């Protein structure tokens, strides 16, 4: 078990490490989705939109959520990481949503008329 690396005889340290590892595992999913979203928007030549979305996700959602969960609600380190996870998840969802909308703005190829043979 990975938690044994944190086993100093204090059960609380192992509990905290276990919780943070679970958060980190979920965080990886949203981190991958966020990176894919940024790449997809680059493909649409929408780098400004990706930048704006990450500002919203990290600074307007993630940082306040980390402060609320970690400091105001007293969840300490776990709360801060959950807040960061919230910001990352928000960013990923908004990036993929922006990409979906960007696809809708692309010109549609015209259907070729059937050839008359």
C-alpha positions as CSV (number, residue, x, y, z in Angstrom):
1,X,0.0,0.0,0.0
2,X,1.3,3.5,-0.9
3,X,0.1,4.8,2.5
4,X,2.8,2.8,4.3
5,X,5.3,5.4,3.1
6,X,3.5,7.8,5.3
7,X,3.2,5.5,8.3
8,X,5.0,7.1,11.1
9,X,3.1,5.4,13.8
10,X,0.4,8.1,13.6
11,X,-2.8,6.8,12.3
12,X,-4.0,10.3,11.5
13,X,-1.1,10.8,9.0
14,X,-2.0,7.6,7.2
15,X,-5.7,8.7,7.0
16,X,-4.7,12.1,5.6
17,X,-2.4,10.5,3.1
18,X,-5.1,8.1,2.0
19,X,-7.6,10.8,1.5
20,X,-5.2,13.0,-0.5
21,X,-4.3,10.1,-2.7
22,X,-7.9,9.5,-3.5
23,X,-8.3,13.2,-4.4
24,X,-5.2,13.0,-6.5
25,X,-6.6,10.0,-8.4
26,X,-9.8,11.9,-9.3
27,X,-7.8,15.0,-10.0
28,X,-5.9,13.1,-12.7
29,X,-9.1,12.4,-14.6
30,X,-10.0,16.1,-14.7
31,X,-6.5,17.2,-15.4
32,X,-6.4,15.0,-18.5
33,X,-9.8,16.3,-19.6
34,X,-8.7,19.8,-19.1
35,X,-5.5,19.3,-21.2
36,X,-7.6,17.7,-24.0
37,X,-10.0,20.6,-23.9
38,X,-7.1,23.1,-24.3
39,X,-5.7,21.1,-27.2
40,X,-9.1,20.9,-28.9
41,X,-9.6,24.6,-28.6
42,X,-6.1,25.2,-30.1
43,X,-7.2,23.1,-33.0
44,X,-10.1,25.5,-33.5
45,X,-7.6,28.4,-33.2
46,X,-9.4,29.5,-29.9
47,X,-6.5,30.1,-27.6
48,X,-8.0,33.2,-26.0
49,X,-11.1,31.3,-25.1
50,X,-9.1,28.6,-23.4
51,X,-7.1,31.1,-21.5
52,X,-10.3,32.9,-20.3
53,X,-11.9,29.6,-19.2
54,X,-8.9,28.6,-17.2
55,X,-8.9,31.9,-15.5
56,X,-12.5,31.4,-14.5
57,X,-12.1,27.8,-13.4
58,X,-8.9,28.3,-11.4
59,X,-9.3,31.8,-10.0
60,X,-13.1,32.3,-9.7
61,X,-14.0,28.8,-8.8
62,X,-11.0,26.8,-7.6
63,X,-9.3,29.3,-5.3
64,X,-12.5,30.4,-3.5
65,X,-13.6,26.8,-3.2
66,X,-10.2,25.9,-1.7
67,X,-10.5,28.8,0.8
68,X,-14.0,27.9,1.7
69,X,-13.4,24.1,2.1
70,X,-10.0,24.3,3.6
71,X,-10.1,27.4,5.8
72,X,-13.8,28.3,6.5
73,X,-15.1,24.8,6.9
74,X,-12.0,23.6,8.6
75,X,-11.2,20.7,6.3
76,X,-7.6,21.8,6.2
77,X,-5.4,20.2,3.6
78,X,-8.1,17.9,2.3
79,X,-10.4,20.9,1.8
80,X,-7.8,22.9,-0.1
81,X,-7.2,19.9,-2.4
82,X,-10.9,19.4,-2.9
83,X,-11.2,23.1,-3.8
84,X,-8.4,22.8,-6.4
85,X,-10.1,19.7,-7.7
86,X,-13.4,21.7,-8.0
87,X,-11.6,24.4,-10.0
88,X,-9.9,21.8,-12.3
89,X,-13.2,20.0,-12.9
90,X,-15.0,23.2,-13.7
91,X,-12.2,24.2,-16.1
92,X,-12.4,20.8,-17.9
93,X,-16.2,21.0,-18.2
94,X,-16.1,24.6,-19.5
95,X,-13.4,23.9,-22.0
96,X,-15.1,20.9,-23.5
97,X,-18.4,22.8,-23.6
98,X,-16.7,25.7,-25.4
99,X,-15.2,23.3,-27.9
100,X,-18.6,21.8,-28.5
101,X,-20.0,25.2,-29.2
102,X,-17.0,26.1,-31.4
103,X,-17.7,23.1,-33.5
104,X,-21.2,24.4,-34.1
105,X,-19.8,27.6,-35.5
106,X,-17.7,25.9,-38.1
107,X,-19.0,26.0,-41.7
108,X,-20.7,22.8,-42.7
109,X,-19.4,21.1,-45.9
110,X,-21.9,21.2,-48.6
111,X,-23.2,17.9,-49.7
112,X,-22.2,16.9,-53.2
113,X,-25.0,16.5,-55.6
114,X,-25.5,13.0,-56.7
115,X,-23.8,12.5,-60.1
116,X,-26.1,11.7,-63.0
117,X,-24.9,8.6,-64.6
